[in-house]
Amino acid sequence: MAGDPWTDPDPQPGDFDAELAAIDPRDLQVVEAGSGAKVTLVVGVAGEDAVRLERLAAARGKKPSDVVAELLRDADRPAA
């Protein structure tokens, strides 16, 4: 019997088999547990949004990646 991905506990064995098989080994880095590893996300921003992000970063004296990280942290906080 197939499970319901919306209500079953996550993850189920095999849930990510297709995605894992599609990953190019050149895009993987194996890191031992407890080594202080971190996850890096690549965010694509183009056109006017890229210009806007660069302008915001320059105005704050920060890198665009720092501005994106701040936006994510702020979005995760409960509304006042």
N, C-alpha and C positions, 0 to 999 in steps of 0.2 A: 504494500500500500504506500503510495507516494505521500510525503508529508506536505504540510502547508507552510511555505517559507515565510508567511506573514504572522503565523501564530506559534510555530514550533520554536523550541529553544535554539539559539544560534551559537555557533555554527553547527551544522549537521555534517557528518562524514560525507565527503564528496561534493559539498556545496560549491567549492571553488576549484574543482579539478580542471574544468575547461579553461578558466582564467589562468591558473598556474601553468597549464600546458602551453598557453599562448605567450607566456613571458619569454622574452629573449634573454638567454643566460648572461649576455653582456650587460643587461640592466639590473642584475642582482648583485648584492654584496652580502656575504655571510658574516655575521657578527656574533661573537660568543656572548652568551647571557652575562649580565653584570658588568659589561665593559663600558657602560655609559653611552650606549648607542642612542641615536636620535633618528626620527623620521624626517625626511626632507620631501616636501611636495613641490612640484613644479607647476606654477600657475601661469597660464597664458593670458595676457592682456594686450589688446591691439587697438589701433586707431585712436579715437578721441579718449577712450578710457585709459590708454597707456599714457597719453599726454597729461591727462588729469592726475593719474597716479604719480607721475614724475613731478608735477607741480606741487601736489600735496606733500610729497617727500621732501622736496627742496624747501618748502615753507617751514617744515618742521625740523629741518636739519638732519634728516634721517635717510636711510636707504629705502627704496620702494618695498623691499621685502619686510622691513621693520613696520612700515605703515600697514601692510596687509596683515601681519601678525597682530598688530594692535586692533585692527578692525575685527578680526576673528575673536580675540579675547573680549572686546566690548560686546560683540553680538552674543556671547555666551553668558553674559551677566544678566541677572533678572532685571526686568523693567522697574523703574522707580515708582 
